[in-house]
Amino acid sequence: MNGAIETVKEIKANKGDAQYHTCDVSKQEQVIAVFKKIGAVDILINNAGIAHIGRADTTNEEDFDRVYNVNVKGVYNCLYAAIPIMKSNGGGVILNTASIAAHVGIVDRFAYSTSKGAIYAMTLSVARDYLHDNIRCNSISPARVHTPFVDGFIAKNYQGREEEMFDKLSKSQPIGRMGKPGEVATLALYLSSDEAGFITGTDYPIDGGFITLNN
């Protein structure tokens, strides 16, 4: 909530216009209600997501369901609400946030990797199904990006080893550092723009060489 408020303030301070709405993306009724308030939708970016540490035999059902409900069902709910609006308006752009975890095996990320693999598959399905409705759908697959989420994740799971783990996670990218939010935003802006009008059904890794150079 605080992040949304600050973002709206920043946009308005730069003479833009913005509003924020809140809902639980795992609850379809809440999502549909928010989209009705918004009205016309030209661009949908599915970015809500949560992480989890665990393997197939150490991830309990409750945690698996929690990750699935936000990361997979949440995207489905937004697609379900937004696509009819886009169709009635003559088209639109959808951008889903997948992950390098959809492409390579990452230790102790079973539920998270499962969810992001689903996002990649959903992207291909939506892109194919709505070609003739003038709706483009792509995804981006970031590696680690330095955000407050990462700092909180390290603080929660590696107490007393924060600096060590930050350095280790940074160096796990072949490029030697984590990504910057602005770098991801620039890619998202391009894929959502008219300049990317010939691009659909594609996933774009933004990973400092992780997928191709980390083998």
C-alpha distance (Angstrom), angle and dihedral (degrees) to the residues before:
residue distance angle dihedral
M1 . . .
N2 3.82 . .
G3 3.80 90.7 .
A4 3.79 90.9 52.7
I5 3.79 92.3 49.4
E6 3.79 92.6 49.6
T7 3.81 92.1 47.0
V8 3.81 91.9 52.4
K9 3.81 90.4 48.8
E10 3.81 91.3 50.5
I11 3.80 92.8 49.7
K12 3.78 93.0 48.0
A13 3.82 91.2 46.7
N14 3.81 86.8 58.7
K15 3.83 90.8 51.8
G16 3.79 95.0 -100.4
D17 3.77 128.3 125.1
A18 3.80 124.8 -121.3
Q19 3.79 143.6 157.6
Y20 3.77 132.8 -170.6
H21 3.78 130.2 -145.1
T22 3.78 127.0 -174.7
C23 3.79 132.0 -147.4
D24 3.79 142.9 140.2
V25 3.81 102.7 -97.0
S26 3.80 90.4 -154.0
K27 3.83 89.8 64.3
Q28 3.81 110.4 76.4
E29 3.80 95.7 -161.6
Q30 3.81 91.1 55.4
V31 3.80 92.3 47.7
I32 3.82 93.4 49.7
A33 3.81 90.5 48.4
V34 3.81 91.7 53.2
F35 3.80 93.1 48.9
K36 3.79 89.8 51.1
K37 3.81 88.7 55.4
I38 3.80 91.8 48.6
G39 3.80 95.5 50.2
A40 3.80 116.1 -172.0
V41 3.80 115.4 39.6
D42 3.80 120.5 -164.1
I43 3.81 99.0 163.0
L44 3.80 129.9 27.2
I45 3.79 119.8 -169.5
N46 3.80 113.3 -172.2
N47 3.78 103.0 -155.4
A48 3.82 106.1 140.9
G49 3.77 111.5 117.5
I50 3.80 146.4 141.0
A51 3.79 132.6 -151.4
H52 3.78 133.7 -134.4
I53 3.80 136.4 -170.9
G54 3.78 117.3 -140.6
R55 3.79 148.3 89.5
A56 3.80 128.3 -113.9
D57 3.81 92.1 -89.9
T58 3.81 96.3 41.8
T59 3.82 99.4 45.1
N60 3.78 109.6 94.0
E61 3.78 122.6 -144.7
E62 3.79 94.3 -107.8
D63 3.81 93.3 55.4
F64 3.80 92.8 43.8
D65 3.82 90.9 51.8
R66 3.80 91.4 47.1
V67 3.81 92.5 54.2
Y68 3.81 92.2 43.6
N69 3.81 93.8 48.3
V70 3.80 93.7 54.0
N71 3.79 103.7 30.9
V72 3.81 100.0 38.1
K73 3.78 110.1 15.8
G74 3.81 89.9 40.6
V75 3.80 90.6 58.6
Y76 3.80 91.3 45.0
N77 3.81 90.5 51.4
C78 3.81 92.1 52.1
L79 3.80 91.6 46.5
Y80 3.80 90.1 48.3
A81 3.80 91.1 52.9
A82 3.81 99.7 39.2
I83 3.80 105.3 41.0
P84 3.83 96.4 66.7
I85 3.80 88.8 50.7
M86 3.80 91.5 50.3
K87 3.80 91.9 47.1
S88 3.79 91.4 52.7
N89 3.81 90.6 48.6
G90 3.81 94.8 50.7
G91 3.80 100.1 -101.2
G92 3.76 146.3 -36.4
V93 3.79 147.7 -169.2
I94 3.79 128.1 -93.7
L95 3.79 123.0 -167.6
N96 3.79 120.4 -175.3
T97 3.78 125.5 -163.7
A98 3.79 108.7 -131.2
S99 3.82 122.1 160.4
I100 3.77 143.9 -133.8
A101 3.82 82.0 -98.2
A102 3.81 86.9 75.2
H103 3.81 89.4 63.0
V104 3.81 108.6 33.3
G105 3.77 137.0 32.0
I106 3.81 113.3 -98.8
V107 3.79 120.4 -168.8
D108 3.83 116.6 -107.5
R109 3.79 96.3 0.5
F110 3.82 101.6 106.4
A111 3.82 100.1 137.2
Y112 3.80 94.0 37.3
S113 3.81 93.3 48.3
T114 3.79 90.2 47.9
S115 3.78 91.1 53.6
K116 3.79 94.8 48.0
G117 3.79 92.3 47.5
A118 3.79 86.1 56.3
I119 3.81 90.7 52.4
Y120 3.79 90.8 54.2
A121 3.81 91.4 50.4
M122 3.81 91.8 45.7
T123 3.79 89.8 53.1
L124 3.80 92.0 56.6
S125 3.80 92.3 46.0
V126 3.80 94.9 49.5
A127 3.80 92.8 44.9
R128 3.80 90.6 53.9
D129 3.79 97.4 42.4
Y130 3.81 96.6 51.5
L131 3.80 102.9 37.5
H132 3.80 91.3 114.4
D133 3.79 92.6 46.9
N134 3.80 90.5 63.6
I135 3.80 91.3 -113.7
R136 3.80 117.1 139.3
C137 3.80 120.5 -160.6
N138 3.80 126.8 -170.3
S139 3.77 137.1 153.8
I140 3.77 137.5 -144.8
S141 3.80 124.8 -144.4
P142 3.79 112.1 -155.0
A143 3.76 125.3 -170.1
R144 3.80 115.7 -147.5
V145 3.78 112.4 -32.1
H146 3.81 120.2 -168.8
T147 3.79 105.3 -116.3
P148 3.82 134.2 139.4
F149 3.82 85.2 -96.0
V150 3.81 90.0 64.2
D151 3.80 92.4 47.4
G152 3.80 90.6 50.2
F153 3.80 92.1 45.8
I154 3.81 91.7 53.1
A155 3.80 92.9 45.1
K156 3.81 91.8 50.8
N157 3.79 98.9 44.5
Y158 3.81 103.8 30.0
Q159 3.79 106.4 37.3
G160 3.78 111.9 -178.5
R161 3.80 91.5 13.5
E162 3.80 99.2 69.6
E163 3.81 97.6 122.8
E164 3.79 92.8 43.6
M165 3.80 93.2 50.0
F166 3.80 94.0 44.5
D167 3.80 89.5 54.5
K168 3.82 91.7 45.2
L169 3.80 93.4 49.3
S170 3.80 91.7 46.3
K171 3.79 92.7 51.9
S172 3.81 92.6 48.0
Q173 3.80 85.9 79.0
P174 3.81 109.9 80.2
I175 3.79 89.0 -134.0
G176 3.82 87.8 62.5
R177 3.80 101.7 -119.5
M178 3.78 143.8 57.8
G179 3.77 120.7 -94.8
K180 3.79 122.8 -99.2
P181 3.81 122.1 -120.4
G182 3.79 89.9 -125.5
E183 3.80 91.2 57.8
V184 3.80 91.2 55.1
A185 3.80 91.2 44.2
T186 3.79 91.4 53.7
L187 3.80 91.2 54.5
A188 3.81 91.1 46.4
L189 3.80 90.5 50.2
Y190 3.78 91.9 52.4
L191 3.81 94.9 47.8
S192 3.81 89.7 49.0
S193 3.80 93.8 49.7
D194 3.79 131.9 89.2
E195 3.82 88.2 -111.7
A196 3.82 87.1 71.7
G197 3.79 92.3 51.3
F198 3.82 92.6 123.9
I199 3.81 93.7 54.1
T200 3.81 123.7 90.5
G201 3.79 137.3 136.9
T202 3.81 92.5 28.9
D203 3.79 134.3 125.2
Y204 3.79 118.3 -147.2
P205 3.82 118.0 -156.0
I206 3.80 113.0 -149.1
D207 3.76 97.5 -177.6
G208 3.79 115.5 126.9
G209 3.80 89.2 -106.7
F210 3.82 94.6 -54.2
I211 3.80 98.7 137.7
T212 3.79 99.3 42.7
L213 3.80 103.9 27.1
N214 3.81 103.7 36.3
N215 3.79 97.0 75.2
